[in-house]
Amino acid sequence: MISLRLVYLARLREAFEISGETLEIPAESPTVGDVVALLRERGAPWSYELAEGRAVRVAVNHEMAGLHTSLRTHDELAFFPPVTGG
């Protein structure tokens, strides 16, 4: 089992009504996709905001990551909508 720190930013923080949490994952070598799947199982609003096709990015330890990115205990995952400049 590994322990992860999750951070929710912008609209996700508002939708989930929390800015972050510690999550225990019962897997030896989980991926970002495993975490997303686990969070979707919580139901609405998690399943809606993290659904395939929704504009959500993930950073692991402040570096952009994909669903196949491997995780280690104490990693920080930040979930956020894409940001555009102007």
Secondary structure, DSSP 8 states (H G I E B T S, - for coil): -EEEEEEE-THHHHHHT-SEEEEEE--SS-BHHHHHHHHHTT-TTHHHHTSTTS--EEEETTEEE-TT-B--TT-EEEEE------
